[in-house]
Amino acid sequence: MLFMTEQQQGWLFGGLCFLLLSFESSAKDDPFLTMLSIDHFEVAPGRYDALQTLEGELWGGYDFHKAVLSWDIEREDGDISESEWGLFYRTGISPFWDIDLGLKKDFKGTPSRNWGVISLSGTAPYYFEVAADVMVSNEGRWGASLEVEQELMITQQWVVMPSVELDFYAKEDETNEVGKGLSSLTWAMLLGYEIIREFTPYIGVRHFQRYGNTAKFVRHEGEPSSETLMVIGFEAWF
């Protein structure tokens, strides 16, 4: 699949989504559902170029079979600086864990990168939300990421949300400011107020740390390799 053209990949996944969305469930207790989730709509107001982030997904399907469109967009100085778009088939392997299979396109440098992705996500003991991805491209590149986050309710509405994310790559990619090995670490400590179950505004701190040649590449572009930002934003789902 990774060696198909982009047009062939589009037809393949378009057909997959059509079959999934047109499938009629035989079980009355498994209706077709849709959901839009905004994992982060976030602004770092103290940063010189007012970094903005939008991360979320839209899915449609059944309990154990869904089509998923995901996005992760960063905006600086009024322009989109980075974006990732993914199209996946999601299947449940247990009540608490899912596997995603699909494609992701990374618009960061020139050329953009295309990846085949397999992802395992779910809830670990003590309510840790875990997402582990492995990405492979037809250029012989591969990468991996691990994200762990938790929501700790301190009252019925106030919630503390710590998280950490690690990114790894097997090859250097100077065009996209990516070094070999451990590329970056991001951690955050957010304090949210759950106005309603579907909407939680928050404020907190997010720290970015690049390592190895990734740090060298971003410094060469005049950017810091380590940065701690105050952020405000919200999480929501519909």
N, C-alpha and C positions, 0 to 999 in steps of 0.2 A: 504493500500500500504506500509506503514512503517513497517508492520510486515512480509513482504515478505523477502525471502532470497536475498542476493546481486545478485545471478544469475538470479532470477526471476525479480528483478528490472531492471537488464540489458536487459533482453529480452523484457520487457514491453516498456522501453524507446527506445530500438532499433526499435521496431515495430512502435512506435509513430513517430520517425524520418523518417523511411522508408515511412510511409503513407503520412507524410507532404511533404517530398521532392519529392515524385512521383505524388503528386496531380497536376493536370493540371488546372490552373485558367481559368475560362470561360470568364473573363473580359480581353480584350486586353490591357487595361490601368493598369493592375495589374500583371506585369511579375514576374517571379521567380528571386530573387536577392540574392546575398551573400555579406557579409562585414566582414573584419577583422579589429578590432579596438584595439589599444594599448593605454589604458587609462593612464598608467604610465610605463615607463621603466626608472628606477631611481637608482642613486648611491649616497651614503653619503660618500664622499671620506675622510672626516676628522675623521670618526669613526674608532676605533682601529681594527675592523674586517671587515671594508669596506662593510657595509650593502648594498645589492642590492635588488631591487623590480621589479617584472614584473606582471602587472595586465592588463587583457584585456578579449576580448570575440570574438568568431566567430559565426556568425549566417547565416542562409539561410532560405528563405521563401518569404512570400508575405506581403503586407502592414499590415494586421491584424493577420497573422498567421506565426510564425517563430519557428524554432528549434535553441536553443542557447547552445553553449558550452562556459563556462567561467572558468577563472583561476586567482589565486592570489598567487604568489610564492615569498618567501623571501630566500635570500642566504647570509650566513655569513661564514667567514673563508674558503671560497671555497666550502662549502657544503650547500645543501638546508636545512634550519632550520624549515620552515613552508610552507605548501601549502594547498590551497583549490581549489577543482574542482567541477563544477556544470554542470548539464544537465537539461535544462528547455524547457517548451513550453511557448511561449510568444504570448499574444493576446492583441490587442489594444482595449481600452474601450472608447477612445476619440481621437481626433487628437493630443493631447499632453500627453496622459497618457497610460501606458501599465501595464499589470499584468503578472508576471512570476509564473509558477507552476512547481515544479520539485524536484530534489534531489541534495544534496551537500555532498561531503565527505571532512572532515577536517583532514589533516595529520599534527598534531602538536605534540601530545604525543603518548603514547602507553597505551590503544588501540586508534586507529583513531576513529573519530565520524562520524556517518551517520545522515543526517538531511533531513526531508521534509521541503520545503521552499515555502512560498508565498511572493511575492515581488510586491510592487507598486512603479513605477518610472515614472518620467515625469518632465515637466517644469511648475513651479508655476509662479504666477505674478512676474514681475520685473526680469524675466529670471533666477530664482533660479532653479537649477537642483536638484531634490529631489529623494532619493531612500530609501524606508522603507521596511525592511525585518522582517518576523517572522519565526522562525525555531522551529521545533518540532522533537524529536527523539523518538524511541520506547523504550528508557530507562527511559522515564518520564521526560526528560530534555526539556527545551525550552529556547530560546533566542530571542533577537530582536536587530536590529541595525537601525540607522537613519543617513543618510549622506546628507549634503546640500553643494552645491558648486555653484560658479557663475563665469562667464567670463566677465570682464569689459574691453572693448576696450578703450585704451587711445589714440591710433592713429589707422590708418588703419592696422597696423601690430603688434604693441606692445599691450600686453594684461596682465592684472592682474587677477590672479586666486585664490581667497580665498576659503577655504573649511573647514568643521568641520564634524567629525564623532563620534557618541556615540554607545557603545555596552553595552547590558544588558543581564544578565543570571539569571535564576530562581534558579539554584542549583550550589553549589560549585563543582569544578572539578580540584582537586589539580594536577592530572596527566597532565592536559593541562594548568596549571597555570591560572585558571579562578575562580574568586570569585563570590559570590552571589550579585545581585543588579547591580548597575552601575560598570562595569568592567574597561572600558577604555574610554578615550577621545583623539582624534587626531585632531589637527588643522594644517593648512598649509597656507602659503602666498607665492605664486609663481609668478614670472615675466617671461612671455614668449614672443617669437618673432615668428610670424606666417610667416615663409618663403614662404610657399604655404598653401592653405586652409587645405591640408591633413597632414601637418607636422609642429609641433610647439615645438622647443626646449625651455627649461626653466631652471631657477635657482631660488632658494628660500630657505625658512626655513620650516621645518616640526617638530612639537612638539608632543611627546607621553607622556600621563599621565595615570598611572594606579591607581585604587582606591581600598580601602578595602582589602579583602584577596587576590585579584589579585596582589596588590602591595607587600603584604607579601610573596606570592609565588615566584615572580620574584626576590625579594631581597634575598630569601633563595637560589636561584640558582646563586647568585652572579651578578645579573643584576640590573641596576638602575630602580626605579619605575617611574622616570620622566627623560625625555631626549629631548633636542632640537638639531636638526641637520641641517647643511647646506646641501642641495641636489641639484643635477643637473640631468636633464633627458629630456625626450621628450614625447609628445603625437602624435599619428598618426592614420590614418585610410586609408584602401584600399578597 
